Amino acid sequence: MSANILKISHEDIIYYLKIACQIPGILDAIATQKIIAEAAEKAGIEIAIEELQTAADNLRFTNRLFKAEDTWNWLEKHHLSLDDLEEIAKINLTSSKLANHLFADKIEPFFYAHQLKYFGAVTYEVILDDEDLALELFYALKEEEISFQEIARQYIQNPETRRAGGYQGIRRRTDFRPEIAAAVFAANPPQILKPMITPKGVHIIAVEEIIKPELDDNLRFQIMGEFFNNWLQQQIANVKIVANLPENTHTETAYSHENI
């Protein structure tokens, strides 16, 4: 039995995006791509064939396209050609090279000026509703009458967090509420912090380790991404975007960001 065929036109797609209120986001994305391309050309950024091939390989790896069949199926699903795949790789590589051109020399000074922001803390946490109970458990922990893992097993509802003993992973200062961050990063690990009250409840936190940050490749990439995204937002805010939509979408859209 053959499937019914439903034909969808370019106009249908654009009209749907319009009534789904997605046009502004799409216009911003298109403008962003144009801004990057123009800035890269102005900066004299060039892409070698070998670089483009590596970027295309990375794109396939990121999308788990390990076999030729996987690649063809992915292209068909997204209505793309091989040339389109190469263009996506080129756009990604251009963005990366432009970000490096604009901000590579700013990352290290920024890191050392804001080093405290990147300190990490290995913590365990249980959140209770009862302050008196939290204090009772805190003093029991101090006297080693109970372990943090035992408290986690009794009072944490989420199964995965409970099995991990309340483990929160490595979190940076900005991952905590300010009042909790102040206490966590002033701790002398291993240390149990006195219960703290927030809108979420009463927090009992065990600080296992404070990790001094290192400016490795991952952190460089993160800081550069923050610089680049802020720069792009500033560029978008300073342009007026005018889009000509097909007639059956009923209007020509003028969409602008303006600094006032």
N, C-alpha and C positions, 0 to 999 in steps of 0.2 A: 504494500500500500504506500503510495507516494505521499510525501508531506505537502501540505498546502503552502503556497508561496505568497509571502507578504512583502510587497515592494515598498521600500522606504527611500524617498528622494533626499537630495541635499537640503532642499527647502524644509522638508519634514524635520530633519535633524536640527536645523537652525531654529525652527519655530519651537521645537520641544525645549531646546536649551533656553530659549527666551522665556517661555511660560514657566519653566522650572527655576527661573531667576538665577541662572548660571552664567548669563552673558557677562556681567561685570568681572567675575573671576577669570573667565576665558580671555577677556580683553586685557586684563592685567598680565596674564601669562604670555600672550602674544607680544604685548609691549615690552615685557621683560626680555624676551628673546631678541627683539629688535634692538633694544638698548645694549645688550651684551654684544651683539654682532657689530654694532656701530663703534662701541668703545674698543673692542678688540682690533678692529680695522684701524682705528685712529692710533692705537698703541703699537701698530705694526706687528701684531701677533700672527705667526704663521704656524701651520700644522704640517708636519712631515708625514709621508705615506706610512712610515713605520709606526709613528705615534697613533695615527688613525686606526691602523690595524690592531694595535694593542688596545685602544679604546673600544673597538668593536668586540674584541675577544672578551674584555671585561664586562661589557654590556650583556653578552650572551651568558657569561658565567653568573652574573648577578641574577639573571632571569632563569637560571638552571637549564639553559639550552645547550646541553652537552652533545646532542646528536643532531645531524642535519635534519632529520625528521622533526625533532623538537622545534628547531628554528623555523621550519616551513609552517608548522601548525601554529606557532606563536604569531608569525607574520600574518597568516590568514585570519586568525582570530581578531587581530587588531587592524585589519585592512591595510597592511603595510607591504611595501616591496623591499627587495634587498637594498635598493638605493635609499629608501626611507630609513632602513636600519643604519646604514652608513651615515646618513644625515643626523640621526639621533646621537650616534657616537661622536660626530663632529661637534654638535651643539654642547654635549657634556664636556668634551675636551676643551673647547673654546672657553666655556665658563670657568673651568679649573685653571687654565693658563691665565685668564684675565684676573681672577682672584689672586693668583700668585704674583702677577705683575703689579697689582695695586697695593697688596698688603703684606707681602712676604717680609719686608723689613720692619713692619710694625708689630709683628707677633711677639717677638722676644721682649721688647720693652714693655708691652702691655701685660704680658704674663708676669714679669717681675714686679710691676706696679700693682697688680691685682692678685698676687700669689695666694693670699688668704682665701680667696673665692674658690680656689681649686684644691684646697686641702680635702682629703676624704676621711670618712669615719666608718669603721665597721661596727655596726650596732645590732642589738637584739631588742625587740620591743613588744610589750603587752599593753593593750589599752583597756581600761576598766571603766565602769560607770560609777563605782563607789569609791570615794576618796578615802574613807576610813579603812576599807579593805586594802586599797593600794598601799597605804602607810603600814598596815599590819604586815603585808607581804614584803615590803621594802625592808623593814627591820628584821624580818625572818631571814631574808637574803643576807643582810649584813652579819647576822649571827650564824650564818651557814646552816640554818635549820631546814632550809629548802633550797633547791636549785632553780635557776631560771628556766631550765627545760621543763621541770615539773610544773611551774606556774604556767608556762606556755601550753602544756598539754591540758591543763584544767580550764584555762580561761580564753584561749584563742579559738574562734569559731571556724575560720578558714582552714580546711584540712591541710593544704600544702604548707601554709605558714606555720601551722601547729606542728606538723612533722619536722619542720626545719627549726623548731625551738624558738620561733619568733625572729629568725634571722632576716635582716633587712638589706643585706648586701653592703656594698661600698657606696656611700651617699656623700655628695658634696654639700657644702654649707647652704647653697641655694635650694637644696632638696628638703630642708627642714624649715619649720616655722622659725622666725627670728629668735623667739625666746628659748626654743629648744636648741637651736644651733649654738647660741651663746653658751649654754650649759655643756653641750656635747663637746665642743672644741676647746673648752676650758678644763675638760676632764683629764685625769691622770690614769690612763688605762692600765690594767682592766679595772673598771669602776662601775658601780651601780649608781645611777643618778636618783636623787630624791624625786618622788612623783611630781609631775607637772601637769597642770590642768589647761586644756585647750577646748575649743568647741567640740572636738571629737571625743573627749573624755579625759580620763586620768592616765597619763603615760608613765609606765615604768620602763626605763631604758638602761640596757647594759652596754657600755662602750668598751669594745674589745681592743680596738686599735685606732690610732690616728695616723693617717698615711700622708706623708709630705709629698706634694705634687712634683712630677718631673715633666719637663717639656718634651714629651715624646712625639712621635708622628701623629698619633691619634689626637692628642691634645692640640697640636699645631693645626690639624685639620679642623677641629671643632672651633677654635678661636678664629681661624681664617673664614670659616663658614659664617660665624656671627658678624664679622666685619663686612663680608660680601653681601649678606642679606640686608644689613642695615643700609649699606650703600645703594642697593637696588631699590629699597623702599623710598629712599630719598629721591632717586632718579624718577621713579613712578609718580611721586607726589608732585613733581615739577613739570609734568607733561599733561597735555590734553589729548585724549584718545577719541578719535572719531571713526565710527564703523559704519560702513554702508551695507545694510542687510537687504536680502532679496525682497521684491515688492510684496510677496504674499506674507511677509512677516510684518507688514503694515506700517513700518516706519524706518527712518534712518536714525540710528542711535548715536547721540553725542554723549560721551561719557568722560567726565573729567575729574581730576584731582587738582585741587588748587591750594596753595599755601596762603593763608590769610593772615 
